[in-house]
């Protein structure tokens, strides 16, 4: 009986640690459809979060701090504001598969419609012939928020396993963004409860 209790306790610790670190069930929270043919990548992905639209929007548009919570993003900086929701954002990603790693750079012309959509397109063409896509936010009847991501790209470099680390990098991006939205929403909820108790 004693050893059974110890075993169950250790099992709970392992499951709890996996959930806390983002493994386990959370790893399947992102739906990703990745197709590659003749060097062209076509991506459609989405995930649901129990979060306010404003919280999700703040994460998706946190360009200068995004590299702090997206592990594969090594640099992200808002270079220029053109007015009317238009920006130029410089980003540098690092991806890898097996023993191969590659850094890719994009200069994104970004157009925002607040709490609805973000359109982006690489205008620098340093590592891609074309690279354009979108984020879309949609409130669902169940009260959750659906965030959709789409990308079409063609790299102008020839690297082994390029498709594999592109796919891995996109999955990492979506997982990290989702976790950051949930983290900020939890902090916001806690602050709201503390304020309500004080009043």
PALUMLUM-398363 format. One line per field, with one value per residue (C-alpha): y, x, z. Coordinates in Angstrom, 3 decimals, m for minus. Each point is the difference from the previous one (the first is absolute). Layout:
# PALUMLUM-398363
north (Y|...)
east (X|...)
up (Z|...)
# end
This chain:
# PALUMLUM-398363
north (0.000|2.358|m0.613|0.498|3.411|0.972|m1.104|2.011|3.042|m0.195|m0.457|3.149|1.919|m1.126|0.879|3.359|0.827|m0.943|2.269|2.853|m0.231|m0.016|m3.674|m2.669|1.084|3.597|m1.241|m1.017|3.332|1.342|m1.291|0.225|m0.851|0.307|m0.732|0.340|m0.513|1.261|2.175|1.733|m0.269|0.362|0.163|0.212|m0.256|0.976|m0.309|0.937|1.945|1.089|3.589|3.513|1.273|2.936|m2.336|m2.092|3.131|1.417|m3.193|m0.223|3.644|0.039|0.179|1.354|m2.613|m2.993|m1.570|m0.252|m2.521|m1.663|m2.297|m0.230|3.762|1.523|3.605|2.016|3.762|2.541|2.047|2.420|1.173|1.165|1.027|m1.511|m3.345|m0.518|m0.996|m1.355|m2.774|m1.649|m3.584|m2.734|m3.635|m2.975|m3.515|m3.389|m3.665|m2.673|1.646|2.680|3.549|3.018|3.657|1.782|3.706|1.792|3.666|m0.071|2.625|m0.357|1.234|m0.256|0.168|0.087|m3.204|m1.426|m0.681|0.514|m0.271|m0.291|m0.291|m0.148|2.956|m0.637|m3.304|m0.920|m3.659|m0.370|0.521|0.730|m0.260|1.248|m0.945|1.035|m0.343|0.013|0.303|m1.249|m0.215|m3.344|m0.783|m1.999|3.157|m0.966|1.824|m1.741|1.223|m1.063|0.245|m0.299|0.192|m0.480|0.131|m1.066|0.138|1.145|m2.215|m3.694|m1.734|m3.622|m0.532|3.579|m1.123|m1.824|2.967|2.355|m2.219|m0.310|3.753|0.779|m2.542|1.555|3.497|m0.986|m1.943|2.869|2.641|m2.099|m0.503|3.703|0.935|m2.383|1.289|3.634|m0.830|m1.836|2.996|2.325|m2.165|m0.081|3.769|0.394|m2.241|1.870|3.328|m1.312|m1.216|3.360|1.776)
east (0.000|2.829|1.813|m3.246|m0.480|3.595|m0.467|m3.215|1.648|2.965|m2.367|m1.906|3.257|1.072|m3.368|m0.050|3.522|m0.869|m3.055|1.921|2.796|m2.486|0.400|m2.687|m3.507|1.021|2.310|m3.067|m1.778|1.189|m1.483|2.618|m0.344|3.380|0.437|3.221|0.499|2.776|1.383|m3.329|m1.489|m3.727|m1.008|m3.350|m0.166|m2.207|m0.554|m2.708|0.648|m2.146|1.163|m1.182|0.529|1.973|2.413|0.624|0.421|2.586|2.049|m0.232|1.033|2.743|2.623|2.893|m0.397|m1.103|3.471|m0.263|m2.852|0.459|2.993|0.919|m0.162|3.431|m0.800|m3.197|m0.193|m2.563|2.037|m2.547|m3.588|m1.655|m3.334|m3.498|1.057|2.974|3.421|3.381|1.244|3.429|0.209|2.619|m0.877|2.217|m1.168|1.610|m0.487|2.393|3.443|m0.994|m0.873|m0.906|m0.767|m2.480|m0.807|m3.149|m0.954|m3.747|m2.364|m2.824|m3.577|m2.254|m3.727|m0.242|m1.238|m0.881|2.966|3.700|1.258|3.736|2.319|3.775|1.272|3.716|0.297|3.254|m0.868|m3.353|m1.261|m3.325|m1.307|m3.473|m2.790|m2.403|m1.274|m3.767|m1.961|m3.570|m2.233|m1.801|m3.484|1.576|1.691|3.478|2.119|1.164|3.319|0.851|3.365|0.694|3.273|1.183|3.727|2.818|3.569|2.825|2.573|0.697|0.427|m0.588|m3.104|m1.178|m3.625|0.488|1.413|m2.515|m2.791|1.633|0.556|m3.630|m1.242|2.316|m1.251|m3.646|0.619|1.970|m2.563|m2.818|1.821|0.805|m3.646|m1.080|2.700|m1.022|m3.701|0.579|1.916|m2.782|m2.661|1.949|0.424|m3.729|m0.852|2.419|m1.540|m3.516|0.955|1.501|m3.196)
up (0.000|0.892|m3.290|m1.933|1.620|m0.783|m3.612|m0.389|1.573|m2.392|m2.938|0.959|0.260|m3.477|m1.569|1.753|m1.151|m3.573|m0.048|1.627|m2.582|m2.894|m0.851|0.173|m0.952|m0.789|m2.751|m2.054|0.443|m3.369|m3.247|m2.762|m3.684|m1.748|m3.707|m1.996|m3.699|m2.292|2.789|0.647|3.481|0.597|3.654|1.759|3.769|2.909|3.715|2.513|3.189|2.924|m0.170|m0.726|m3.522|1.399|1.819|m3.108|m2.093|2.392|m0.335|m3.795|m0.414|2.646|m2.735|2.077|2.756|m2.066|m0.001|3.798|m0.125|m3.415|0.379|m3.696|m0.530|0.562|m0.908|m0.440|m0.317|m1.137|m2.464|m1.383|0.468|m3.200|1.494|m0.215|1.469|m2.304|1.289|m1.078|2.291|m0.212|1.247|0.055|0.662|0.694|m0.774|m0.049|m0.765|1.216|m0.273|m2.527|1.121|m2.070|0.728|m2.238|m0.143|m1.037|m0.311|0.459|m1.316|2.517|m0.241|3.058|0.563|3.780|1.636|m3.421|m2.248|m0.646|m3.577|m0.604|m3.000|m0.264|m2.021|0.617|m1.914|1.731|0.564|m1.768|m3.525|1.651|3.558|0.802|2.325|2.701|3.544|0.464|3.269|0.303|3.089|0.230|1.410|2.857|1.263|m1.163|m2.533|m3.175|m1.355|m3.542|m1.724|m3.726|m1.920|m3.555|m0.608|m2.268|1.253|m2.253|1.736|m0.458|3.333|0.977|2.143|m0.675|0.076|3.286|1.869|m1.594|1.289|3.418|0.206|m0.822|2.563|2.597|m0.868|0.462|3.203|1.531|m0.991|1.446|3.301|0.274|m0.600|2.751|2.353|m0.476|0.262|3.298|1.338|m1.150|1.653|3.244|0.000|m0.599|2.955|2.275|m1.006|0.587|3.478|0.883|m1.026)
# end
